[in-house]
């Protein structure tokens, strides 16, 4: 039973008490049987109580789709952040973005392979660490996370090492993750705890998706979220996206490919959202995927018309916005109203805060990467797209910093738009 409890939550005081009592009464068979029965009921409550309507939002994805939803129905204004373009801070992609204490932390994990820090006006400040194999250097950063209370930053390197720095980039130390037969792609620091995603090389039905790591020595403290909740999918090539950050000061959310849930990370790992649809991918669907490389397997989902990947998450006091994949290439946006428990779904967010007409919406539709209590940050990876709209006189005339936007070229760094919630 202890394994069952560990599957669903970190052991709390009540659970530890039950284990202590069992050890003290092991010689008394009748008492032991009774206590085991009580413990079983406790475990059952955890299992059945985890995913009930009382404990999480229910988002129905089968409602009638809308042709489009206006940005102006969600946001009241937009601010432009033009990232400085210089040889010291050239970005190819932005794979992760976080904003804290007046700084924008931008990770390009694939091209520049570095973590850059800009101020809120887009001026380059410094990098965190650098490529290499010496102290404070890294080979392949896949994710980073910020300890906002103690003002540290952690970089995940090669899925095996966590490098710790001060926010000014001063290196502190490196932690070797002591994970057996597994790797990790994402990390998250919250409430003095360091969490990591877990991807086993040789999967067993008893594996998990989240670990709590001791930030002092890299040892695993607890494991949570059994893989049955993503239909036992454990392809290490790709398993989804990072921990979702609605705000740095509130519990982060997490999901993986093929999960019907978005969970909340805190004292316990608990469901926050349950997705409802007749088209959610099933374990049988995954078992029937074509044999071959990862891409071949996902390609075979195209004909199945199944929902299978939540890859964007925005939240404020009034609504939750998430994006998901239907089939192989279709992306949908769901906007859930917390007050009315109703959902709007569309394939297209019309950005009337930037564009006059949406006849040729070229850039990624709602490429949101981070949100705080007041708004959300969207990334425009290709500045030449806005240049094209400018040439067609399709940019809103009073768009923030429109004169500077008109001076950009295809070699400029990506642009960030910050949208303030209504």
C-alpha positions as MATLAB code, in Angstrom:
seq = 'XXXXXXXXXXXXXXXXXXXXXXXXXXXXXXXXXXXXXXXXXXXXXXXXXXXXXXXXXXXXXXXXXXXXXXXXXXXXXXXXXXXXXXXXXXXXXXXXXXXXXXXXXXXXXXXXXXXXXXXXXXXXXXXXXXXXXXXXXXXXXXXXXXXXXXXXXXXXXXXXXXXXXXXXXXXXXXXXXXXXXXXXXXXXXXXXXXXXXXXXXXXXXXXXXXXXXXXXXXXXXXXXXXXXXXXXXXXXXXXXXXXXXXXXXXXXXXXXXXXXXXXXXXXXXXXXXXXXXXXXXXXXXXXXXXXXXXXXXXXXXXXXXXXXXXXXXXXXXXXXXXXXXXXXXXXXXXXXXXXXXXXXXXXXXXXXXXXXXXXXXXXXXXXXXXXXXXXXXXXXXXXXXXXXXXXXXXXXXXXXXXXXXXXXXXXXXXXXXXXXXX';
ca = [
       0.000    0.000    0.000;
       2.879    2.389    0.617;
       3.736    2.213   -3.070;
       0.165    3.137   -3.949;
       0.288    6.209   -1.757;
       3.665    7.242   -3.148;
       2.191    6.944   -6.631;
      -0.276    9.714   -5.951;
       1.202   12.030   -3.383;
       4.240   12.826   -1.293;
       4.000   11.029    2.031;
       2.362   13.433    4.462;
       2.217   13.338    8.239;
      -0.894   11.149    8.305;
       0.613    8.540    6.022;
       3.872    8.465    7.952;
       1.876    7.964   11.146;
       0.052    5.009    9.621;
       3.318    3.387    8.601;
       4.742    3.889   12.083;
       1.695    2.294   13.690;
       1.914   -0.684   11.340;
       5.539   -1.272   12.273;
       4.742   -1.105   15.990;
       1.845   -3.568   15.710;
       3.286   -6.049   13.258;
       3.231   -8.764   15.919;
      -0.493   -8.396   16.428;
      -2.175  -10.040   13.495;
      -5.707   -8.837   14.165;
      -4.611   -5.263   14.720;
      -2.415   -5.435   11.666;
      -5.250   -6.678    9.482;
      -7.487   -3.912   10.764;
      -4.873   -1.259   10.188;
      -4.117   -2.552    6.715;
      -7.805   -2.378    5.940;
      -7.931    1.215    7.135;
      -4.854    1.994    5.113;
      -6.446    0.383    2.076;
      -9.463    2.641    2.468;
      -7.133    5.612    2.738;
      -5.370    4.556   -0.451;
      -8.688    4.006   -2.186;
      -9.766    7.506   -1.271;
      -6.578    8.843   -2.796;
      -7.097    6.865   -5.992;
     -10.788    7.572   -6.490;
     -10.712   11.040   -4.993;
      -7.864   12.274   -7.171;
      -9.920   12.716  -10.327;
     -13.364   13.880   -9.305;
     -15.326   16.947  -10.326;
     -14.903   18.334   -6.824;
     -11.139   18.452   -7.066;
     -10.491   19.963  -10.488;
     -11.893   21.961  -13.358;
     -13.648   19.940  -16.064;
     -13.011   21.274  -19.582;
     -15.299   19.880  -22.286;
     -13.506   19.819  -25.645;
     -16.553   18.625  -27.598;
     -18.440   21.924  -27.555;
     -19.296   23.572  -30.846;
     -16.234   25.223  -32.382;
     -16.112   28.951  -33.100;
     -14.625   30.276  -36.339;
     -12.269   32.586  -34.472;
     -11.779   34.451  -31.194;
     -10.392   37.980  -31.015;
      -7.340   38.820  -28.943;
      -9.207   41.936  -27.812;
     -11.835   39.748  -26.144;
      -9.118   38.428  -23.794;
      -6.547   41.231  -23.582;
      -6.897   45.004  -23.292;
      -3.569   46.148  -24.733;
      -0.175   45.001  -25.988;
       3.388   46.091  -25.232;
       6.264   45.405  -27.642;
       9.606   44.087  -26.353;
      12.279   44.156  -29.064;
      15.188   41.994  -27.969;
      18.565   43.540  -28.686;
      20.379   41.941  -31.608;
      24.132   41.643  -31.097;
      26.833   39.043  -31.644;
      26.797   38.292  -27.910;
      23.081   37.534  -27.796;
      22.009   36.116  -31.149;
      19.001   33.832  -30.787;
      17.851   31.184  -33.207;
      14.876   29.918  -31.218;
      13.250   30.592  -27.885;
      12.524   27.243  -26.294;
      11.743   28.571  -22.813;
      11.044   32.007  -21.383;
      10.533   33.233  -17.825;
      10.257   36.729  -16.378;
      11.351   37.595  -12.859;
      12.322   40.743  -10.975;
      12.621   42.983  -14.009;
      14.535   40.499  -16.163;
      13.564   38.274  -19.089;
      15.316   34.895  -19.091;
      15.437   33.382  -22.572;
      16.672   29.868  -23.336;
      17.687   28.857  -26.844;
      18.367   25.165  -26.325;
      19.073   24.196  -29.941;
      20.869   26.918  -31.902;
      22.592   29.357  -29.537;
      22.462   26.658  -26.823;
      22.590   29.223  -24.034;
      20.487   31.053  -21.461;
      20.330   34.831  -22.039;
      19.118   37.597  -19.722;
      17.490   40.795  -21.032;
      15.881   43.704  -19.197;
      12.204   44.555  -19.695;
      13.076   46.912  -22.559;
      14.883   44.133  -24.408;
      18.451   45.249  -23.676;
      20.899   42.364  -23.322;
      22.395   42.074  -19.822;
      24.408   38.852  -19.627;
      24.346   35.097  -20.109;
      23.987   32.445  -17.420;
      26.983   30.134  -17.769;
      28.447   29.225  -21.145;
      29.151   26.281  -23.425;
      31.987   24.065  -22.309;
      32.964   21.372  -19.856;
      34.466   23.419  -17.040;
      32.900   24.644  -13.779;
      29.734   26.604  -14.527;
      29.735   25.482  -18.147;
      27.290   23.152  -19.880;
      26.968   20.963  -22.952;
      23.230   20.764  -23.651;
      20.744   22.754  -21.581;
      17.158   21.546  -21.997;
      15.421   23.555  -19.268;
      15.907   26.023  -16.425;
      14.016   27.091  -13.320;
      14.217   29.958  -10.820;
      14.157   29.807   -7.030;
      12.424   33.147   -6.464;
      12.771   33.121   -2.671;
      16.515   32.496   -2.483;
      17.219   34.070   -5.899;
      19.008   31.157   -7.501;
      18.689   29.758  -10.998;
      19.074   26.081  -11.971;
      20.030   24.805  -15.438;
      19.383   21.211  -16.493;
      22.330   19.955  -18.534;
      22.221   16.776  -20.619;
      19.443   15.395  -18.422;
      22.031   14.411  -15.812;
      23.396   17.573  -14.208;
      21.821   20.599  -12.566;
      24.026   23.701  -12.462;
      23.206   26.319   -9.829;
      23.919   30.042  -10.244;
      23.141   33.385   -8.666;
      20.831   35.489  -10.820;
      23.784   37.602  -11.964;
      25.292   34.483  -13.521;
      27.840   33.698  -10.792;
      28.316   29.927  -10.673;
      27.681   28.167   -7.358;
      27.892   24.398   -7.867;
      26.758   21.401   -9.904;
      24.463   18.605   -8.741;
      24.721   15.158  -10.317;
      21.239   13.688  -10.631;
      21.301   10.197   -9.151;
      18.618    8.659  -11.330;
      18.778    5.000  -12.235;
      17.826    3.757  -15.751;
      16.227    7.087  -16.608;
      16.731   10.617  -17.832;
      14.951   13.937  -17.394;
      14.163   16.788  -19.777;
      12.471   19.342  -17.509;
      12.944   20.737  -14.004;
      10.864   23.003  -11.783;
      11.714   24.677   -8.479;
       8.736   25.580   -6.327;
       8.188   26.095   -2.593;
      11.762   25.014   -1.717;
      11.363   21.797   -3.701;
      13.076   20.758   -6.926;
      10.979   18.625   -9.288;
      12.068   16.807  -12.431;
      10.325   14.888  -15.165;
      11.135   11.172  -15.247;
      11.665    9.156  -18.442;
      12.742    5.546  -18.000;
      14.796    3.798  -20.642;
      13.182    0.443  -19.849;
       9.655    1.233  -18.750;
       7.775   -0.775  -16.158;
       4.107   -0.339  -15.115;
       5.351    0.937  -11.736;
       7.183    3.943  -13.193;
       6.302    7.558  -12.540;
       6.405   10.867  -14.408;
       7.584   13.298  -11.711;
      10.360   13.093   -9.145;
      11.246   15.356   -6.262;
      15.023   15.805   -6.241;
      17.172   16.807   -3.285;
      18.815   20.036   -4.534;
      21.836   19.392   -2.300;
      22.889   15.962   -3.560;
      20.695   15.038   -6.542;
      19.056   12.052   -4.851;
      15.420   11.213   -5.510;
      13.220   11.997   -2.503;
       9.800   10.959   -3.816;
       8.139    9.861   -7.043;
       4.650   10.838   -8.149;
       2.157   10.556  -10.999;
       2.165    6.945  -12.296;
       2.547    6.477  -16.040;
      -0.873    4.895  -16.323;
      -2.170    8.467  -16.483;
      -0.469    9.014  -19.839;
      -1.544    5.568  -21.062;
       1.937    4.202  -20.215;
       3.557    6.131  -23.056;
       7.253    6.408  -22.275;
       9.072    7.137  -25.529;
      12.168    8.976  -24.338;
      12.553   10.826  -27.656;
       9.681   13.164  -26.881;
       7.144   13.145  -24.107;
       5.640   16.607  -24.213;
       6.484   20.026  -22.882;
       7.853   21.595  -19.762;
       6.145   22.470  -16.507;
       3.601   25.184  -17.239;
       4.100   28.429  -15.362;
       0.909   30.371  -14.837;
       2.783   32.531  -12.296;
       6.061   32.117  -10.491;
       4.339   32.607   -7.147;
       1.568   30.058   -7.656;
       1.728   26.262   -8.066;
       3.036   25.331  -11.516;
       1.034   22.935  -13.678;
       2.273   19.866  -15.508;
       1.122   17.435  -18.171;
       2.609   14.946  -20.607;
       1.623   13.539  -23.957;
      -1.646   11.572  -23.929;
      -2.682   12.654  -20.433;
      -6.327   13.612  -19.860;
      -5.234   15.806  -16.962;
      -3.190   18.852  -16.090;
      -1.875   18.411  -12.563;
      -0.871   20.987   -9.976;
       2.552   20.823   -8.309;
       2.636   21.662   -4.603;
       2.661   19.880   -1.271;
       0.896   17.138   -3.206;
       0.640   16.310   -6.901;
      -3.072   16.774   -7.546;
      -5.277   17.089  -10.646;
      -6.076   20.647  -11.624;
      -7.872   20.120  -14.944;
      -9.606   17.096  -16.412;
     -10.184   17.102  -20.160;
     -13.423   15.587  -21.405;
     -13.937   14.446  -25.008;
     -15.021   11.461  -27.045;
     -11.830   11.983  -29.058;
      -9.184   11.690  -26.366;
      -6.496    9.210  -27.354;
      -6.781    5.852  -25.597;
      -4.232    3.291  -24.504;
      -5.525    0.986  -27.246;
      -4.873    3.710  -29.831;
      -1.258    3.904  -28.701;
      -0.840    0.145  -28.717;
      -2.009    0.101  -32.334;
       0.403    2.753  -33.588;
       2.661    1.745  -36.439;
       5.967    0.180  -35.501;
       9.029    2.271  -36.203;
      10.638    5.556  -35.278;
       8.890    8.078  -33.067;
       7.897   10.247  -36.036;
       6.323    7.266  -37.769;
       4.284    6.477  -34.685;
       2.970   10.009  -34.353;
       2.252   10.180  -38.073;
      -0.049    7.213  -37.677;
      -2.163    9.325  -35.302;
      -3.145   11.568  -38.219;
      -5.888    9.255  -39.408;
      -7.194    8.610  -35.922;
      -8.571   12.104  -35.284;
      -7.582   11.989  -31.643;
      -6.779   14.649  -29.032;
      -3.402   14.000  -27.492;
      -1.140   16.931  -26.593;
      -1.677   19.998  -24.392;
       1.247   22.279  -25.178;
       0.336   25.752  -23.973;
      -1.186   26.989  -20.733;
      -2.273   30.488  -19.672;
      -4.263   31.307  -16.559;
      -5.590   34.249  -14.603;
      -8.390   34.788  -12.081;
     -11.108   34.499  -14.717;
     -10.056   31.974  -17.347;
      -7.726   29.184  -18.437;
      -6.401   29.078  -21.992;
      -4.770   25.945  -23.346;
      -3.781   24.627  -26.755;
      -3.992   21.017  -27.851;
      -3.338   18.853  -30.898;
      -6.156   17.083  -32.745;
      -4.983   14.413  -35.174;
      -1.440   15.068  -36.332;
      -1.246   18.754  -37.263;
      -4.451   20.529  -36.223;
      -4.054   22.876  -33.256;
      -7.025   24.097  -31.268;
      -7.344   26.739  -28.543;
      -9.712   26.170  -25.616;
     -10.679   29.072  -23.347;
     -12.391   27.991  -20.133;
     -14.377   30.515  -18.089;
     -13.854   29.727  -14.401;
     -16.946   31.624  -13.287;
     -19.442   30.041  -15.672;
     -17.654   26.691  -16.212;
     -18.108   27.117  -19.966;
     -15.605   26.581  -22.762;
     -14.978   28.274  -26.107;
     -12.896   26.462  -28.713;
     -11.409   27.715  -31.956;
      -8.609   26.961  -34.385;
      -7.812   30.623  -34.804;
      -7.079   33.515  -32.475;
      -7.391   36.716  -34.527;
      -4.785   39.195  -33.347;
      -6.695   42.442  -33.840;
      -4.343   44.150  -31.358;
      -1.497   43.929  -33.900;
      -3.047   43.376  -37.337;
      -5.716   45.381  -39.159;
      -6.871   42.385  -41.166;
      -6.252   38.746  -40.486;
      -6.276   37.621  -44.093;
      -2.772   36.195  -43.979;
      -2.026   35.287  -40.391;
       1.527   34.086  -40.848;
       3.017   33.843  -37.418;
       2.254   31.176  -34.848;
      -1.261   31.507  -33.508;
      -0.984   32.272  -29.811;
       2.661   31.310  -29.243;
       2.357   32.040  -25.517;
       5.333   31.021  -23.365;
       4.916   32.611  -19.955;
       2.295   34.508  -17.986;
       2.254   36.473  -14.763;
      -0.577   37.867  -12.670;
      -1.222   40.701  -15.126;
      -0.659   39.258  -18.580;
       1.045   36.864  -20.961;
       4.182   36.889  -23.135;
       3.969   35.815  -26.770;
       6.997   35.078  -28.953;
       7.299   36.057  -32.615;
      10.232   33.979  -33.802;
      10.400   35.404  -37.317;
      10.524   39.236  -37.458;
      10.250   39.114  -41.267;
       6.614   38.121  -40.831;
       5.854   41.468  -39.237;
       7.945   43.160  -41.937;
       5.662   41.614  -44.539;
       2.581   42.878  -42.732;
       4.159   46.323  -42.539;
       4.788   46.302  -46.289;
       1.107   45.506  -46.776;
       0.117   48.318  -44.366;
      -1.517   45.715  -42.173;
      -0.028   46.675  -38.795;
      -2.259   48.587  -36.372;
      -1.095   52.248  -36.753;
      -0.766   52.923  -33.022;
       0.989   49.618  -32.265;
       3.560   50.053  -29.495;
       7.057   50.807  -30.917;
       5.823   50.497  -34.482;
       8.668   52.704  -35.779;
      11.275   50.356  -34.306;
       9.395   47.324  -35.623;
       9.599   48.760  -39.121;
      13.403   48.894  -38.844;
      13.808   45.174  -38.124;
      15.090   42.699  -40.677;
      15.192   38.935  -41.028;
      18.426   38.748  -38.993;
      16.871   40.452  -35.966;
      16.247   38.566  -32.751;
      12.739   37.269  -32.043;
      10.149   39.760  -30.797;
       8.116   39.472  -27.616;
       4.626   40.890  -27.230;
       3.204   41.285  -23.736;
      -0.592   41.261  -23.552;
      -2.315   42.621  -20.459;
      -5.373   40.735  -19.243;
      -8.713   42.527  -19.209;
];
